Amino acid sequence: MTENKVDDEPNRGLLLLCLLAVVAGVFVGFIGGAFRWCLRRADNLRQTILDWSHQIPYVGWLVPVALVALCTVLAVLIVRRVPLAAGSGIQHVEAVARGEAKPPGLILVPARFVGGLLAIGSGLVLGREGPTVHMGAAIGAETGRRASLPESDVRLLQTSMSGAGLAVAFNAPIGGALFVCEEVTHSFTLRTVLPTMFGVAVAVGCSRLISGDRPDFAVDAVPTPQLALLPLFVVFGLLTGLLGICYNHMILGMLNAVARLRRIPPTIVGLAIGAIIGLTLFIDPLAGGGGDPLSQLIVGGRTFVLPIMLLYLVVRFFTGPLSYSAGTPGGLFAPLLAVGALWGSLFAGLSSFIPGVDGGLTIALSLVGMAAFFGAVVRAPFTGIVIVVEMTTVTSALVPMLAATAAAVLVATLAGSAPIYDILRKRMLATQK
């Protein structure tokens, strides 16, 4: 009799975690869905302002420069009040899961929501997934605290709901669940998987009531690449691994450069970075922002001449890390996908002399580039692949996507390049000492 009671305790604990994940998932879904809705409205407003600024002779460029600079400063001021709201937030989620940091408080939710809306909505090259993941983690942790769970279960719930936040950000439920197991916990235990699945399912279902039930990118049918071209995708993956190493160094270099400016107030640094991004937006709106419009054009079949494609790649390769170094709320995933799509399309253009490399393969290489570059930078290959598939609903490129992503991750690993969130987590913990 006593043994049965003892055996039932873990099951009751698991059931409670699942029920609490459902409750937290409702809040994550509606708040994350509202965040996405607000960002779409901000994107439309930003484009309207940019169109209007081009009608002002001589000084029209000052409009986006002043607007982005002001919004960046306001976002930096929010971060100064709530320091945990800075950057992606995923590194903090991982630190909490490892027991290296305390679970976030609920104050993080409004700070991330408003700060992210100011930074990302104004046009900084940042992703919506960082704030959404961290808001999900904060909601999960608060739910656990309200239920008087032990500290270990509070951490588990914040970890599970961070996956729900990612799932809402990209409308990618399986990708969000995989993110928890592959990137955050590096384990697939039942106690982690089940609350994550419940939380993700409820959160995505609620968010779709606001943002709709459709994939993020509209992609026509993509022909399955010929098996004979598989070595081409492997070579592409190897080169993508090198590109991912460079991108990680660029992020770290920008952060170090800003950190050395100790005598300059963060608001002034944010002002300068915002002004640079504002000028970039005035020159070409596709060069700024999270990158979804540019990614949509590429995977939708829009062709660019190679010099323009290369210019977009170089500019976004620089402005992404620059925007992140401002210290405002904002993630890395969405800009990563845009760089990967650009790189894949550019590689297809450079390989056009190879028989079989045509328009259909260009789109396939763009999709593969998104997953492979994600894998090289984040070092979560399955998460990257599944997110791309869920965002595009294209499965015909899965085999080359697996091969290229594996090659990219292999190169980055053998080169000794640490995953970006390992770097950012250690950096965050070092600054807190």
Secondary structure, 3 states (H helix, E strand, C coil): CHHHHHHHHHHHHHHHHHHHHHHHHHHHHHHHHHHHHHHHHHHHHHHHHHHHHCCCCCCCCHHHHHHHHHHHHHHHHHHHHCHHHCECCHHHHHHHHCCCCCCCCCCHHHHHHHHHHHHHHHCCCCECHHHHHHHHHHHHHHHHHHCCCCHHHHHHHHHHHHHHHHHHHHCCHHHHHHHHHHHHHCCCCHHHHHHHHHHHHHHHHHHHHHHCCCCCCCCCCCCCCCHHHHHHHHHHHHHHHHHHHHHHHHHHHHHHHHHCCCCCCHHHHHHHHHHHHHHHHHHCHHHCCCCHHHHHHHHCCCCCCHHHHHHHHHHHHHHHHHHHCCCCECECHHHHHHHHHHHHHHHHHHCCCCCCCCHHHHHHHHHHHHHHHHHHHHCCHHHHHHHHHHHHCCCCCHHHHHHHHHHHHHHHHHCCCCCHHHHHHHHHHHHHC
